[in-house]
Amino acid sequence: MAMKDALQLAVLVALFAVTTHIMKSTDKGSDVLGLCRRLLMRMMVPSSASVVVVSDRSRQTQPDEVRQASEFDGMEEKVLKCEDEIPAYSSVTTNGIRIFAESFYHGFFDDEHWWIYRIEFKNVGSQRVQLLSRHWVFVDSNGKTTEVKGPGARGLTPKLSPGKVFKYESRTPILTRQGSMYGSFQFQVIRHETGVEPSNPIMFNAFVGRLALSQENEIVKVPCGKIAGGNMVPLTSVWITDKVIVGVTSYFLEEMALDVGKRKMFRFCLDVQINNGQEESMWLKHVRWRIHYLNGTVSVLDRNGIFAKGKGQTSPEQYQLASAETVLYEDIMDLEHANAFVTGEIFSQAASSEVEEKDGKRGGRVEGMGKQDKTINLRIAPLALNAEGEPIEDKSGRFKIGSSG
């Protein structure tokens, strides 16, 4: 930070402290306090960073807003290196988050080549941040591109103070013997080094540089691929509702011929991840899918409960999702068409804190009033179903990336 910026920041911090302790109780003090907060938030973010700051606290910033706002921050050459041969590792620092990625060939299973990849995050900046969501792009040697969005890193949403490190490992398949991968993670600022907490959400993108998927970890030249943009809807989406993150990715399974009328059915799998960022547990009770066919018709599929992976369930049921927990489940759909758009919502209930009132004011307990269940409808953002495994063009504009549908 330049000396001039440091001096300005020091003055603002001092003014903020004085305003907080002396003038907070007055209307004028509140105005000055708000102004100081806004100025401090602007100075907290590095000048090179592309961030999304939402002035309306009632509106949640969405991961795709952050990702699209960044547009590689002029770092496309550093992140993608589309014209270069690339190794099986990469390291990129953006907005104070250094992400190191490396891949290792795992083997050939079920007609697919599999790689393990390991990711290390290090906070080399001055802000305490939290990882919220991910966006991965996997490309085979023919240029076929697969995008995956979801909550956190394998569902985990760690908080990273300056100097802290977080690591995780996952795996991915592609059809060819080599390919590449890259992506980004969306973070939210929790606290600046000055100790000031953002009054409004501040989110930013941190990039994963493109790295090779090669069998001997050799340096290779492979296509960059092309992610869905504009009016093209990908096979994946992510959305945040009241600190609960829902990510969905669709996969085509098989085409089936029915005896009746020789009709065909197309079977899809929807891989769903739900992360509870609230401070209390919640019940996942009911899922409603809306299938929007390209001919304009809409069908609704209702599911009572979910079939959580690895939880010992024998049938779908209501699931209690603890605070900071992530649950994974799959939903199988048999459709009459080979492509469609999907939206939906998950109906949930959480136990709210006790509300005590007396004579219309908080403070006195109303006899018999205990914890009140509040209903939260978790949004499932639009994504595409396509038997060919490609994004679908949205001519209506209703299902574009980042929209709630």
Backbone hydrogen bonds in HBPLUS format (Angstrom, degrees):
<---DONOR---> <-ACCEPTOR-->    atom                        ^
c    i                          cat <-CA-CA->   ^        H-A-AA   ^      H-
h    n   atom  resd res      DA  || num        DHA   H-A  angle D-A-AA Bond
n    s   type  num  typ     dist DA aas  dist angle  dist       angle   num
A0006-ALA N   A0002-ALA O   2.85 MM   4  6.15 156.4  1.90 153.2 160.8     1
A0007-LEU N   A0003-MET O   2.89 MM   4  6.11 156.1  1.95 149.3 155.0     2
A0008-GLN N   A0004-LYS O   2.97 MM   4  6.23 161.1  2.01 148.8 154.0     3
A0009-LEU N   A0005-ASP O   2.85 MM   4  6.05 156.9  1.91 148.6 155.3     4
A0010-ALA N   A0006-ALA O   2.91 MM   4  6.13 156.7  1.96 146.4 152.6     5
A0011-VAL N   A0007-LEU O   2.99 MM   4  6.25 160.3  2.03 151.3 156.0     6
A0012-LEU N   A0008-GLN O   2.98 MM   4  6.21 161.2  2.02 149.0 154.2     7
A0013-VAL N   A0009-LEU O   2.86 MM   4  6.08 158.6  1.90 152.7 158.6     8
A0014-ALA N   A0010-ALA O   2.98 MM   4  6.19 161.7  2.01 148.6 153.4     9
A0015-LEU N   A0011-VAL O   2.88 MM   4  6.10 162.9  1.91 151.3 156.4    10
A0016-PHE N   A0012-LEU O   2.76 MM   4  5.89 153.7  1.83 146.3 154.4    11
A0017-ALA N   A0013-VAL O   2.94 MM   4  6.18 156.4  1.99 148.0 153.5    12
A0018-VAL N   A0014-ALA O   2.96 MM   4  6.23 166.2  1.98 154.3 157.7    13
A0019-THR N   A0015-LEU O   2.88 MM   4  5.99 165.4  1.90 149.6 154.3    14
A0020-THR N   A0016-PHE O   2.90 MM   4  6.04 155.1  1.96 145.7 152.7    15
A0021-HIS N   A0017-ALA O   3.08 MM   4  6.29 163.7  2.11 153.6 156.1    16
A0022-ILE N   A0018-VAL O   2.93 MM   4  5.83 151.8  2.01 153.6 160.6    17
A0023-MET N   A0019-THR O   3.05 MM   4  4.99 138.7  2.23 119.1 131.6    18
A0026-THR N   A0023-MET O   3.07 MM   3  5.66 162.9  2.10 120.6 125.8    19
A0030-SER N   A0026-THR O   3.00 MM   4  6.29 151.3  2.08 147.1 154.5    20
A0031-ASP N   A0027-ASP O   3.08 MM   4  6.41 151.8  2.16 146.7 153.9    21
A0032-VAL N   A0028-LYS O   3.00 MM   4  6.34 164.2  2.03 155.2 158.6    22
A0033-LEU N   A0029-GLY O   2.81 MM   4  5.93 157.5  1.86 147.9 155.2    23
A0034-GLY N   A0030-SER O   2.94 MM   4  6.13 158.6  1.98 145.8 150.6    24
A0035-LEU N   A0031-ASP O   3.01 MM   4  6.28 156.9  2.06 147.5 154.0    25
A0036-CYS N   A0032-VAL O   2.87 MM   4  6.13 161.9  1.90 154.5 159.0    26
A0037-ARG N   A0033-LEU O   3.00 MM   4  6.25 161.2  2.03 150.0 155.1    27
A0038-ARG N   A0034-GLY O   3.04 MM   4  6.30 162.7  2.07 149.6 153.6    28
A0039-LEU N   A0035-LEU O   2.99 MM   4  6.25 163.2  2.01 153.9 158.3    29
A0040-LEU N   A0036-CYS O   2.84 MM   4  6.01 161.4  1.88 154.2 159.8    30
A0041-MET N   A0037-ARG O   2.89 MM   4  6.09 158.4  1.93 152.0 157.7    31
A0042-ARG N   A0038-ARG O   3.15 MM   4  6.41 152.1  2.23 143.4 150.1    32
A0043-MET N   A0039-LEU O   3.14 MM   4  6.43 150.1  2.23 144.3 152.1    33
A0044-MET N   A0040-LEU O   2.90 MM   4  6.07 133.3  2.12 147.0 160.2    34
A0049-ALA N   A0046-PRO O   2.94 MM   3  5.35 162.9  1.97 116.4 122.1    35
A0052-VAL N   A0203-MET O   3.02 MM 151  5.47 157.5  2.07 149.7 156.1    36
A0203-MET N   A0052-VAL O   3.22 MM 151  5.47 167.4  2.24 146.3 149.2    37
A0054-VAL N   A0201-PRO O   3.41 MM 147  5.92 156.8  2.47 154.2 160.7    38
A0059-ARG N   A0056-ASP O   3.04 MM   3  5.70 166.3  2.06 119.9 124.4    39
A0065-GLU N   A0062-GLN O   2.94 MM   3  5.33 130.0  2.20 109.7 123.3    40
A0066-VAL N   A0062-GLN O   3.31 MM   4  6.76 154.1  2.39 152.2 159.0    41
A0067-ARG N   A0063-PRO O   2.92 MM   4  6.21 165.3  1.94 155.0 159.3    42
A0068-GLN N   A0064-ASP O   2.89 MM   4  5.86 165.8  1.91 144.3 148.6    43
A0069-ALA N   A0065-GLU O   2.95 MM   4  5.98 146.0  2.07 140.6 150.1    44
A0070-SER N   A0066-VAL O   3.25 MM   4  6.43 138.4  2.43 142.8 151.6    45
A0073-ASP N   A0070-SER O   2.69 MM   3  5.25 160.0  1.73 128.3 131.1    46
A0075-MET N   A0072-PHE O   2.46 MM   3  5.07 156.3  1.51 127.4 136.8    47
A0078-LYS N   A0075-MET O   2.98 MM   3  5.19 114.0  2.43 102.6 118.9    48
A0079-VAL N   A0075-MET O   2.80 MM   4  5.93 155.7  1.85 163.3 171.6    49
A0080-LEU N   A0076-GLU O   2.79 MM   4  5.59 165.9  1.81 150.5 155.2    50
A0210-ARG N   A0079-VAL O   2.65 MM 131  5.88 171.4  1.65 169.9 166.7    51
A0084-ASP N   A0081-LYS O   3.10 MM   3  5.39 164.6  2.12 114.2 118.8    52
A0086-ILE N   A0220-VAL O   2.73 MM 134  5.56 161.8  1.76 154.8 150.2    53
A0220-VAL N   A0086-ILE O   3.05 MM 134  5.56 155.0  2.12 150.4 146.0    54
A0212-ALA N   A0087-PRO O   2.73 MM 125  5.45 171.1  1.74 137.0 138.9    55
A0103-SER N   A0088-ALA O   3.01 MM  15  5.57 153.9  2.08 155.9 156.9    56
A0090-SER N   A0101-ALA O   2.87 MM  11  5.33 145.0  1.99 149.4 153.6    57
A0101-ALA N   A0090-SER O   2.91 MM  11  5.33 163.4  1.93 151.6 155.9    58
A0092-VAL N   A0099-ILE O   3.17 MM   7  5.60 157.7  2.22 141.9 145.5    59
A0099-ILE N   A0092-VAL O   2.93 MM   7  5.60 170.1  1.94 156.1 156.0    60
A0094-THR N   A0097-ILE O   3.11 MM   3  5.49 158.1  2.16 142.7 140.5    61
A0097-ILE N   A0094-THR O   3.01 MM   3  5.49 164.7  2.04 119.5 124.5    62
A0124-VAL N   A0096-GLY O   2.83 MM  28  5.11 135.2  2.03 144.8 154.7    63
A0098-ARG N   A0122-LYS O   2.88 MM  24  5.18 169.8  1.89 159.9 157.7    64
A0122-LYS N   A0098-ARG O   2.90 MM  24  5.18 144.7  2.03 145.3 155.1    65
A0100-PHE N   A0120-GLU O   2.93 MM  20  5.15 161.7  1.96 150.4 154.7    66
A0120-GLU N   A0100-PHE O   2.86 MM  20  5.15 156.2  1.92 153.1 158.9    67
A0102-GLU N   A0118-ARG O   3.09 MM  16  5.48 147.1  2.20 147.5 156.6    68
A0118-ARG N   A0102-GLU O   2.89 MM  16  5.48 157.9  1.94 157.6 165.0    69
A0104-PHE N   A0116-ILE O   2.78 MM  12  5.21 147.9  1.88 154.5 163.3    70
A0116-ILE N   A0104-PHE O   2.83 MM  12  5.21 162.2  1.86 159.5 160.7    71
A0106-HIS N   A0114-TRP O   2.74 MM   8  5.25 164.8  1.76 146.4 145.1    72
A0114-TRP N   A0107-GLY O   2.83 MM   7  5.45 163.9  1.85 166.0 171.6    73
A0109-PHE N   A0112-GLU O   2.87 MM   3  5.41 145.5  1.99 163.3 164.1    74
A0112-GLU N   A0109-PHE O   2.95 MM   3  5.41 146.1  2.06 113.6 123.9    75
A0113-HIS N   A0174-ILE O   2.88 MM  61  5.47 160.1  1.92 176.3 174.7    76
A0174-ILE N   A0113-HIS O   2.90 MM  61  5.47 149.2  2.00 151.1 161.2    77
A0115-TRP N   A0172-THR O   2.91 MM  57  5.50 159.9  1.95 156.0 162.1    78
A0172-THR N   A0115-TRP O   2.89 MM  57  5.50 150.8  1.98 151.8 161.2    79
A0117-TYR N   A0170-SER O   2.91 MM  53  5.59 163.3  1.94 139.3 144.6    80
A0170-SER N   A0117-TYR O   3.01 MM  53  5.59 162.0  2.05 160.0 165.9    81
A0119-ILE N   A0168-TYR O   2.94 MM  49  5.52 171.6  1.95 164.6 167.3    82
A0168-TYR N   A0119-ILE O   3.01 MM  49  5.52 152.5  2.09 151.4 158.1    83
A0121-PHE N   A0166-PHE O   2.76 MM  45  5.16 174.3  1.77 163.3 165.1    84
A0166-PHE N   A0121-PHE O   2.95 MM  45  5.16 154.5  2.02 141.0 148.0    85
A0123-ASN N   A0164-LYS O   3.03 MM  41  5.66 164.3  2.05 163.4 168.0    86
A0163-GLY N   A0123-ASN O   2.68 MM  40  5.17 164.5  1.70 152.3 155.3    87
A0128-ARG N   A0191-ARG O   2.66 MM  63  5.01 165.2  1.68 162.8 165.4    88
A0190-ILE N   A0128-ARG O   2.73 MM  62  5.42 164.4  1.75 153.4 154.8    89
A0191-ARG N   A0128-ARG O   3.15 MM  63  5.01 159.5  2.19 133.0 135.9    90
A0129-VAL N   A0160-LEU O   3.02 MM  31  5.36 162.4  2.05 142.7 142.9    91
A0160-LEU N   A0129-VAL O   2.71 MM  31  5.36 156.9  1.76 155.3 163.4    92
A0130-GLN N   A0188-GLN O   2.89 MM  58  5.32 149.3  1.99 146.2 156.4    93
A0188-GLN N   A0130-GLN O   2.90 MM  58  5.32 150.4  1.99 144.9 154.7    94
A0131-LEU N   A0158-PRO O   3.02 MM  27  5.75 161.8  2.05 167.8 167.6    95
A0132-LEU N   A0186-GLN O   2.85 MM  54  5.71 167.6  1.86 164.9 166.6    96
A0152-GLY N   A0132-LEU O   2.72 MM  20  4.84 166.4  1.74 113.8 116.3    97
A0133-SER N   A0186-GLN O   3.39 MM  53  5.22 158.9  2.44 133.5 138.5    98
A0186-GLN N   A0133-SER O   2.93 MM  53  5.22 160.6  1.97 134.8 141.0    99
A0134-ARG N   A0150-GLY O   2.96 MM  16  5.59 154.6  2.02 158.1 161.7   100
A0150-GLY N   A0134-ARG O   3.37 MM  16  5.59 150.3  2.47 136.9 137.9   101
A0135-HIS N   A0184-SER O   2.86 MM  49  5.34 138.3  2.04 169.0 167.7   102
A0184-SER N   A0135-HIS O   2.93 MM  49  5.34 149.5  2.03 144.7 154.2   103
A0136-TRP N   A0148-VAL O   2.81 MM  12  5.11 168.7  1.82 154.3 156.8   104
A0148-VAL N   A0136-TRP O   3.00 MM  12  5.11 153.1  2.07 137.7 142.2   105
A0137-VAL N   A0182-TYR O   2.82 MM  45  5.39 149.3  1.92 173.3 164.3   106
A0182-TYR N   A0137-VAL O   3.03 MM  45  5.39 148.9  2.13 145.6 155.1   107
A0138-PHE N   A0146-THR O   2.86 MM   8  5.12 169.7  1.87 152.4 155.7   108
A0146-THR N   A0138-PHE O   2.79 MM   8  5.12 159.2  1.83 154.0 160.7   109
A0139-VAL N   A0180-SER O   2.89 MM  41  5.28 171.5  1.90 157.7 156.6   110
A0180-SER N   A0139-VAL O   2.85 MM  41  5.28 154.8  1.91 150.6 157.1   111
A0140-ASP N   A0144-LYS O   3.09 MM   4  5.53 155.7  2.15 146.2 152.3   112
A0143-GLY N   A0140-ASP O   2.97 MM   3  5.40 164.1  2.00 117.0 121.3   113
A0153-ALA N   A0156-LEU O   2.85 MM   3  5.08 153.9  1.92 141.3 146.0   114
A0156-LEU N   A0153-ALA O   3.04 MM   3  5.08 162.6  2.07 110.8 111.5   115
A0164-LYS N   A0161-SER O   2.98 MM   3  5.52 165.3  2.01 143.0 145.5   116
A0179-GLY N   A0213-LEU O   2.88 MM  34  4.84 144.6  2.01 131.7 140.8   117
A0213-LEU N   A0179-GLY O   2.80 MM  34  4.84 161.9  1.84 128.2 123.9   118
A0181-MET N   A0211-LEU O   3.01 MM  30  5.63 147.8  2.12 154.5 163.9   119
A0211-LEU N   A0181-MET O   2.93 MM  30  5.63 156.0  1.99 158.5 165.4   120
A0183-GLY N   A0208-VAL O   3.35 MM  25  5.01 162.2  2.39 133.6 131.5   121
A0208-VAL N   A0183-GLY O   2.81 MM  25  5.01 162.0  1.84 137.7 132.2   122
A0185-PHE N   A0206-ALA O   2.82 MM  21  5.27 156.6  1.88 150.6 158.1   123
A0206-ALA N   A0185-PHE O   2.85 MM  21  5.27 148.5  1.95 154.8 164.2   124
A0187-PHE N   A0204-PHE O   2.90 MM  17  5.43 168.3  1.91 163.9 166.8   125
A0204-PHE N   A0187-PHE O   2.93 MM  17  5.43 151.4  2.01 139.8 147.8   126
A0189-VAL N   A0202-ILE O   2.87 MM  13  5.60 163.0  1.90 164.7 170.5   127
A0192-HIS N   A0196-VAL O   3.19 MM   4  5.64 167.7  2.21 148.6 151.4   128
A0195-GLY N   A0192-HIS O   2.83 MM   3  5.43 162.8  1.86 120.8 126.8   129
A0217-ASN N   A0214-SER O   3.37 MM   3  5.08 166.2  2.39 101.7 103.5   130
A0232-MET N   A0229-GLY O   3.04 MM   3  5.39 163.2  2.06 129.1 133.4   131
A0394-ASP N   A0231-ASN O   2.67 MM 163  5.26 163.9  1.69 161.6 167.6   132
A0233-VAL N   A0392-ILE O   2.77 MM 159  5.25 173.0  1.77 148.1 149.6   133
A0392-ILE N   A0233-VAL O   3.02 MM 159  5.25 150.4  2.11 143.1 144.5   134
A0384-ALA N   A0234-PRO O   2.83 MM 150  5.68 151.4  1.91 139.9 146.1   135
A0250-SER N   A0235-LEU O   2.88 MM  15  5.46 163.7  1.91 160.4 164.7   136
A0237-SER N   A0248-VAL O   2.92 MM  11  5.49 148.5  2.02 154.5 162.3   137
A0248-VAL N   A0237-SER O   2.97 MM  11  5.49 160.9  2.01 151.5 156.4   138
A0239-TRP N   A0246-VAL O   2.99 MM   7  5.46 146.2  2.11 140.8 151.4   139
A0246-VAL N   A0239-TRP O   2.90 MM   7  5.46 168.6  1.91 163.1 166.3   140
A0241-THR N   A0244-VAL O   2.88 MM   3  5.20 165.0  1.90 149.3 151.1   141
A0244-VAL N   A0241-THR O   2.88 MM   3  5.20 155.9  1.93 115.6 123.7   142
A0277-GLY N   A0243-LYS O   2.87 MM  34  4.84 131.7  2.10 133.6 144.9   143
A0245-ILE N   A0275-ASN O   2.93 MM  30  5.10 148.5  2.03 145.6 151.8   144
A0275-ASN N   A0245-ILE O   2.88 MM  30  5.10 161.2  1.91 148.1 154.5   145
A0247-GLY N   A0273-GLN O   2.90 MM  26  5.18 164.8  1.92 152.5 157.6   146
A0273-GLN N   A0247-GLY O   2.87 MM  26  5.18 160.1  1.91 155.9 159.8   147
A0249-THR N   A0271-ASP O   3.01 MM  22  5.22 149.7  2.11 138.7 148.3   148
A0271-ASP N   A0249-THR O   2.80 MM  22  5.22 168.3  1.82 164.1 160.3   149
A0251-TYR N   A0269-CYS O   2.83 MM  18  5.18 148.6  1.92 152.0 161.0   150
A0269-CYS N   A0251-TYR O   2.80 MM  18  5.18 163.8  1.83 156.0 161.7   151
A0253-LEU N   A0267-ARG O   2.84 MM  14  5.47 167.0  1.86 153.6 154.2   152
A0267-ARG N   A0254-GLU O   2.86 MM  13  5.35 175.5  1.87 173.6 172.3   153
A0256-MET N   A0265-MET O   2.74 MM   9  5.07 175.3  1.74 159.0 160.6   154
A0265-MET N   A0256-MET O   2.72 MM   9  5.07 160.3  1.75 153.0 159.1   155
A0258-LEU N   A0263-ARG O   2.71 MM   5  5.29 174.9  1.72 174.2 172.3   156
A0263-ARG N   A0260-VAL O   3.45 MM   3  6.57 167.1  2.47 129.2 128.3   157
A0266-PHE N   A0335-LEU O   2.70 MM  69  5.10 163.2  1.73 151.4 157.5   158
A0335-LEU N   A0266-PHE O   2.82 MM  69  5.10 170.3  1.83 143.5 143.9   159
A0268-PHE N   A0333-MET O   2.80 MM  65  5.23 162.0  1.84 155.8 162.1   160
A0333-MET N   A0268-PHE O   2.90 MM  65  5.23 164.6  1.92 149.0 153.9   161
A0270-LEU N   A0331-ASP O   2.85 MM  61  5.12 158.2  1.89 147.9 155.3   162
A0331-ASP N   A0270-LEU O   2.98 MM  61  5.12 150.0  2.07 136.8 146.4   163
A0272-VAL N   A0329-TYR O   2.87 MM  57  5.38 170.4  1.88 176.1 176.3   164
A0329-TYR N   A0272-VAL O   3.00 MM  57  5.38 157.1  2.05 149.1 154.7   165
A0274-ILE N   A0327-VAL O   2.99 MM  53  5.42 158.0  2.04 154.1 161.0   166
A0327-VAL N   A0274-ILE O   2.95 MM  53  5.42 152.8  2.02 148.5 154.2   167
A0276-ASN N   A0325-GLU O   2.99 MM  49  5.70 166.2  2.01 162.6 165.1   168
A0324-ALA N   A0276-ASN O   2.69 MM  48  5.15 147.2  1.79 158.7 163.2   169
A0282-MET N   A0321-LEU O   2.91 MM  39  5.27 152.0  1.99 137.6 146.3   170
A0321-LEU N   A0282-MET O   2.69 MM  39  5.27 157.7  1.73 173.8 168.4   171
A0283-TRP N   A0349-GLN O   2.61 MM  66  5.09 167.3  1.63 159.3 160.8   172
A0349-GLN N   A0283-TRP O   2.92 MM  66  5.09 146.7  2.03 135.5 146.3   173
A0284-LEU N   A0319-TYR O   2.76 MM  35  5.14 171.5  1.77 153.5 155.5   174
A0319-TYR N   A0284-LEU O   3.05 MM  35  5.14 157.6  2.10 138.6 143.9   175
A0285-LYS N   A0347-PHE O   2.91 MM  62  5.73 157.2  1.96 158.1 165.7   176
A0305-GLY N   A0285-LYS O   2.87 MM  20  4.95 134.6  2.08 125.1 133.0   177
A0286-HIS N   A0347-PHE O   3.31 MM  61  5.08 157.8  2.36 137.3 140.1   178
A0347-PHE N   A0286-HIS O   2.70 MM  61  5.08 156.7  1.75 158.3 163.5   179
A0287-VAL N   A0303-ARG O   2.85 MM  16  5.00 166.8  1.87 149.5 154.1   180
A0303-ARG N   A0287-VAL O   2.75 MM  16  5.00 159.9  1.79 158.1 161.2   181
A0288-ARG N   A0345-GLU O   2.93 MM  57  5.51 169.8  1.94 168.2 171.3   182
A0345-GLU N   A0288-ARG O   3.03 MM  57  5.51 148.2  2.13 145.2 155.2   183
A0289-TRP N   A0301-LEU O   2.80 MM  12  5.03 169.9  1.81 157.4 157.6   184
A0301-LEU N   A0289-TRP O   2.89 MM  12  5.03 162.5  1.92 142.6 148.4   185
A0290-ARG N   A0343-THR O   2.85 MM  53  5.24 167.0  1.87 146.5 143.7   186
A0343-THR N   A0290-ARG O   3.07 MM  53  5.24 157.7  2.12 145.5 152.6   187
A0291-ILE N   A0299-SER O   2.79 MM   8  5.15 168.4  1.80 160.0 162.8   188
A0299-SER N   A0291-ILE O   2.98 MM   8  5.15 154.8  2.04 140.4 148.1   189
A0292-HIS N   A0341-PHE O   2.76 MM  49  4.97 170.3  1.77 155.2 156.6   190
A0341-PHE N   A0292-HIS O   2.90 MM  49  4.97 170.9  1.91 142.8 145.1   191
A0293-TYR N   A0297-THR O   2.91 MM   4  5.47 152.6  1.98 163.5 170.6   192
A0296-GLY N   A0293-TYR O   3.05 MM   3  5.59 160.6  2.08 118.7 121.5   193
A0306-ILE N   A0317-GLU O   2.94 MM  11  5.39 156.9  2.00 134.6 127.0   194
A0317-GLU N   A0306-ILE O   3.03 MM  11  5.39 159.5  2.08 133.5 130.2   195
A0309-LYS N   A0328-LEU O   2.74 MM  19  5.60 172.5  1.74 162.9 163.1   196
A0325-GLU N   A0322-ALA O   3.12 MM   3  5.27 158.8  2.16 126.5 126.4   197
A0387-ALA N   A0338-ALA O   2.87 MM  49  5.29 149.0  1.96 154.9 163.7   198
A0340-ALA N   A0385-LEU O   2.93 MM  45  5.19 146.4  2.04 140.8 145.5   199
A0385-LEU N   A0340-ALA O   2.78 MM  45  5.19 159.2  1.83 160.7 158.6   200
A0342-VAL N   A0383-LEU O   2.84 MM  41  5.45 157.4  1.89 161.6 165.0   201
A0383-LEU N   A0342-VAL O   3.09 MM  41  5.45 143.9  2.23 143.3 154.0   202
A0380-ILE N   A0344-GLY O   2.86 MM  36  4.83 154.9  1.92 138.4 129.9   203
A0346-ILE N   A0378-LEU O   2.82 MM  32  4.90 151.6  1.90 135.9 145.5   204
A0378-LEU N   A0346-ILE O   2.84 MM  32  4.90 164.1  1.87 151.5 146.2   205
A0348-SER N   A0376-ILE O   3.00 MM  28  5.24 148.8  2.10 143.3 152.7   206
A0376-ILE N   A0348-SER O   2.90 MM  28  5.24 163.8  1.92 136.6 141.8   207
A0350-ALA N   A0374-LYS O   3.01 MM  24  5.53 159.1  2.05 153.5 159.2   208
A0374-LYS N   A0350-ALA O   2.96 MM  24  5.53 171.1  1.97 163.8 163.9   209
A0352-SER N   A0372-GLN O   3.03 MM  20  5.58 167.3  2.04 151.4 153.8   210
A0363-GLY N   A0356-GLU O   3.24 MM   7  5.71 143.3  2.38 121.0 124.6   211
A0358-LYS N   A0361-LYS O   2.58 MM   3  5.18 149.4  1.67 149.0 160.2   212
A0361-LYS N   A0358-LYS O   2.94 MM   3  5.18 159.0  1.99 109.4 116.4   213
A0369-MET N   A0366-VAL O   3.01 MM   3  5.59 161.9  2.04 141.0 141.7   214
A0389-GLY N   A0386-ASN O   2.91 MM   3  5.24 161.7  1.95 112.5 118.5   215
A0403-SER N   A0400-LYS O   3.05 MM   3  5.75 158.0  2.10 143.5 143.9   216
